Amino acid sequence: MAPHSNPLPSDPPISAVKAALRTEALARRDGLPSEDRIAGSARIAETVMAIGALAEARIVGAFWPIRSEVDPRPLARRLFARGQRVALPKVTPAGLVFREWREGEALVAGRFGLSEPHDDLPPVDPTALIVPLAAYDRRGHRIGYGRGYYDQAIERLSGNGPVLTIGIAFSVQAVDHVPAEAHDQPLDHLITEAGPVPLSRA
C-alpha cells in the first residue's frame, strides 16, 4: 500500500492576506494618542501642500475623516486658502461620486459612518485625489477598507486624463508588502507625518 501523503498547504487567498494586514495596521493606528494624530495630520497637510503638481489641480478630491484616520481638514483649509476647490465623495451603488464642498457647509450622514455632501450639489470630477488607506508599502500600493471604491474612482476619473493620487497615512500603517491585484492602482505620492515616503516601483 502506498504511504499516505498530506496535500501541500496552499497559500491563503490575497483577500485574506489583505484582511489580516488591514486589521493589524488599523490596530496600530488606533493605538496612536489623539494628540499625535492631530499633530501628525498638521504635518501631513504641510507636506502635501509642497507637492508641485497638486497646485495645478483645479478641483481636489478629499475626504471627511472617520475613526482614527489622518484628518485631512487642515489640508482642505490650506487648499481653500490657495484658491483651490475641494470635493468630497459620496458612496453610491455605482461607486464614489464627488461633489464640491465649501468650508462651513453642512454634511449629511452616509453609509459606513461617513459624512457626505448633499445630493442636490452637482457632481464634479477632481483631477487630484487625497486618498485614505488602512495600510501601505513602499511601492505605493495601498490596502483600503476592502470595497475597492477608490480603485474604481481612480480608474473612472483617469478616463478624463491623468489623475494625481496622494495617499495620506501615519507611519505605523506601513507594511512590508501589499499583495497587488490587477485592479489595484498604485499611488503617485504617499505622505506620512514623517514626510514623503520614497516609492520604489520595483
C-alpha positions in Angstrom: 0.0 0.0 0.0 1.3 3.4 -0.9 2.1 5.7 2.0 -0.5 8.3 2.8 0.6 11.8 1.6 -0.7 15.0 3.0 -1.7 17.6 0.4 0.7 20.6 0.2 -0.6 23.6 2.0 -1.9 26.3 -0.4 -1.2 30.0 0.1 -4.1 31.9 1.6 -6.1 34.0 -0.9 -5.0 37.6 -1.4 -8.2 38.9 0.2 -7.4 37.0 3.4 -3.8 38.3 3.4 -5.0 41.9 2.9 -7.6 41.5 5.6 -5.0 40.4 8.1 -2.6 43.2 7.2 -5.6 45.7 7.4 -6.6 44.6 10.8 -3.0 44.8 12.2 -2.3 48.2 10.6 -5.6 49.7 11.9 -4.9 48.4 15.4 -1.6 50.2 15.3 -3.3 53.4 14.0 -6.0 53.2 16.7 -3.3 52.9 19.3 -1.8 56.3 18.5 -2.6 59.0 21.1 -5.1 61.6 19.9 -2.5 64.4 20.3 -0.1 62.6 18.0 -2.8 62.1 15.4 -3.7 65.9 15.5 0.0 66.9 15.2 0.7 64.3 12.6 -2.3 65.5 10.5 -1.0 69.0 10.5 2.5 67.9 9.4 1.0 65.8 6.6 -1.1 68.8 5.4 2.0 70.9 5.2 4.0 68.3 3.3 1.1 67.6 0.8 0.9 71.3 0.0 4.5 71.3 -1.1 3.8 68.8 -3.9 4.2 70.9 -7.0 1.7 69.1 -9.2 -1.1 69.5 -6.6 -1.1 73.3 -7.1 -2.1 72.7 -10.8 -5.3 70.8 -9.8 -8.5 72.9 -10.1 -10.6 70.6 -8.0 -9.0 68.3 -5.4 -11.0 65.3 -4.1 -10.5 64.9 -0.3 -12.5 63.0 2.3 -14.0 63.5 5.7 -12.2 61.5 8.4 -13.7 58.6 10.3 -12.3 56.8 13.4 -8.6 57.3 13.8 -7.8 58.3 10.2 -5.5 61.1 9.3 -7.6 64.3 9.4 -7.4 66.0 6.0 -9.4 69.0 7.1 -6.2 71.1 7.9 -5.2 70.3 4.3 -8.6 71.3 2.9 -8.3 74.7 4.7 -4.9 75.2 3.1 -6.3 74.3 -0.3 -9.1 76.9 0.1 -6.6 79.5 1.2 -4.6 78.8 -2.0 -7.8 79.3 -4.1 -8.4 75.7 -5.0 -11.7 73.9 -4.9 -12.4 70.8 -2.8 -14.8 67.9 -3.4 -15.9 65.2 -1.1 -17.1 61.7 -2.1 -20.5 60.1 -1.7 -20.8 56.3 -1.7 -23.4 55.3 -4.3 -24.3 51.9 -5.9 -22.3 53.0 -8.9 -19.2 53.9 -6.8 -17.9 57.2 -5.5 -19.5 60.4 -6.7 -17.6 63.6 -5.8 -19.4 66.8 -5.1 -17.9 70.2 -4.4 -17.7 71.2 -0.7 -17.1 74.7 0.7 -15.8 75.3 4.1 -18.5 75.5 6.7 -21.2 73.7 4.6 -23.1 71.1 6.5 -22.7 67.4 5.5 -25.2 64.6 5.8 -24.7 61.1 7.3 -23.9 58.4 4.8 -23.1 54.7 4.8 -20.2 53.3 6.9 -20.3 56.2 9.3 -19.3 58.7 6.5 -20.1 62.4 6.3 -21.1 63.3 2.8 -22.1 66.3 0.7 -25.8 66.9 0.0 -27.3 65.1 -3.0 -28.5 68.4 -4.6 -24.9 69.5 -5.2 -23.7 68.8 -8.8 -21.1 66.1 -9.3 -17.6 67.1 -10.2 -14.5 65.2 -11.4 -11.4 66.0 -9.5 -8.0 65.9 -11.2 -6.2 65.2 -7.9 -7.3 62.8 -5.1 -6.3 62.7 -1.4 -6.7 59.0 -0.8 -7.4 57.4 2.6 -5.9 54.0 3.4 -5.6 51.3 6.0 -2.0 50.1 5.1 0.7 50.9 2.6 4.0 49.6 1.3 7.0 51.4 -0.2 5.9 50.6 -3.7 2.9 52.9 -3.4 0.4 50.1 -3.1 -2.3 50.6 -0.5 -4.9 48.5 1.3 -8.2 50.3 1.6 -11.2 49.2 3.6 -12.0 46.3 1.3 -14.6 47.7 -1.0 -12.5 49.0 -3.9 -14.2 52.3 -4.1 -11.1 54.4 -4.6 -9.5 52.0 -7.2 -12.7 52.2 -9.2 -12.9 56.0 -8.8 -9.2 56.4 -10.0 -9.9 54.2 -13.0 -13.1 56.2 -13.9 -11.5 59.6 -13.4 -8.4 58.6 -15.4 -10.7 58.3 -18.4 -10.7 62.2 -18.4 -7.0 62.5 -18.2 -4.2 62.0 -15.7 -5.3 62.0 -12.0 -2.8 62.8 -9.3 -3.2 60.4 -6.4 -1.8 61.2 -2.9 -2.2 58.7 -0.2 -2.0 60.0 3.4 -1.4 57.8 6.4 0.5 57.6 9.7 3.8 55.8 9.6 2.6 53.0 11.8 0.4 51.9 8.9 3.4 50.7 6.9 3.6 47.0 6.0 6.5 45.2 4.2 4.4 44.1 1.2 0.9 44.7 -0.1 -0.2 41.9 -2.4 -1.3 43.7 -5.5 -4.2 42.6 -7.7 -5.0 43.6 -11.3 -7.4 46.3 -10.3 -5.2 47.9 -7.7 -4.0 51.4 -8.5 -0.6 52.4 -7.1 -0.3 55.9 -5.7 1.7 58.7 -7.1 2.7 60.0 -3.7 2.5 58.7 -0.2 2.8 61.1 2.7 3.1 60.4 6.5 3.8 62.6 9.5 7.5 61.7 8.9 7.4 63.2 5.4 7.2 61.8 1.9 7.7 58.0 1.6 10.3 57.2 -1.1 8.5 55.0 -3.5 10.1 52.1 -5.3 8.2 50.7 -8.4 10.4 47.6 -8.5 
